[in-house]
Amino acid sequence: GGSIQNWEVPNVDLKAGYGANARFDIGVVASFGAFLPQRIIDSFPQKMINLHPSLLPKYRGPTPIQTAILNNDSHTGVTVQEVHPKRYDAGNILAQVPFELKLGMTRVDLMTQLGHLGGELAVRVLQNLEYMRKNSIVQNEEEATLTRMFTSGDAKIRWEDMTAMDVMRMHWAHFGHIAVWSFLRVKNKVLTVKMTDIELATSFDDPLEDDYLSFRPGSCLRKRKYNYVEFPCIEGGRLHVRGFTVEGKQPRDGLQFAAGYIKKNKTPCMLTLSPDCKRPTPNFVYPEEYKRPSHMAAVKLYDIPLYHSKSGLVRKLKLKAEAEEAKASEKSDESKETEESEESKASEELGETEELKETEESKEAVESETTEPNETK
């Protein structure tokens, strides 16, 4: 982070009815990302307070929301603290409110909900500022933990050791900022593929391949009319991906990606490391003492409820309806193919019967012609 070198606190807007030399009473900052020098803090008669989206001293620094999701925390929260002039998020705690972190909440979900919660808490603190300061709590430095900035490298999928839930947490944590990604080899090219729309397959979602556990983790499994590509993971979980952005290309949905990169009777695989294109793709290396899960255990692995925002729930229901429609269409096609096959078989049998009848009639005609001269004679 940086600091503000030449900035001065402006006077109160004259249109508000205050005098020309009126100053703001207190400064309030949130997600500021820069050190505030003592001279600026002292410019406000009531100093400055800061809203931070964690329960300090846990998760100081720039990415408390992402870190809480990645660490699978059950709770997070909001803290209102005094601004410290020399260290990030180290001021006295004026108030805190915990917040339940539900499985499936994304970075954007938490930013929205913690933002509302923090705003309400800041109003209460300002209304009772003197009392809050008298009862403020000095942070315990021994319990302090720091967060760091994340880069695209932190969103790369490691198929050798990441479970489906690990990938989903990474997706939820970086949602709207960094897309999770992997490598895909297409002939002699290695492409970077971002996955922008991912869902965890639960026990209610039938696998696209009955023997999907026999495929290596990261395999691209597809089925006609299904608008997602399924990826098996190391522990037996599955990912359903509906949005892709291939390096140098426009975003594609699952059907478009499958049509362009998954050929019939060939199953490409996503890769953790970029391979040497002059050599064959290396074999997948399973962890030591790895045991493939049973089909029953794998399908029931994620029989769990996931959080969905209002818009996300509407989308989930729409996708479920589309999946059921695709399944019904597939059964209808299979039924139609069976009927056509039966009709074809019946037609062939009828044709054979007619041919046999014609043969017998022809044979009788030949025998009749043979016997007629003898009778005349």
Secondary structure, 3 states (H helix, E strand, C coil): CEECCCCCCCCCCHHHCCCCCCCCCCEEEECCCEECCHHHHCCCCCCEEEEECCCCCCCECCCHHHHHHHCCCCEEEEEEEECCCCCCCCCCEEEEEEEECCCCCCHHHHHHHHHHHHHHHHHHHHHCHHHHHHCCECCCHHHCCECCCCCHHHHECCCCCCCHHHHHHHHHHHCCCCCEEEEEEECCEEEEEEEEEEEECCCCCCCCCCCHHHCCCCECECCCCCCCEEEECCCCCEEEEEEEEECCCCCEEHHHHHHHHCCCCCCCEEECCCCCCCCCCCCCCCCCCCCCCCHHHHHCCCCCCCCCCHHHHHHHHHHHHHHHHHHHHHHHHHHHHHHHHHHHHHHHHHHHHHHHHHHHHHHHHHHHHHHHHHHHC
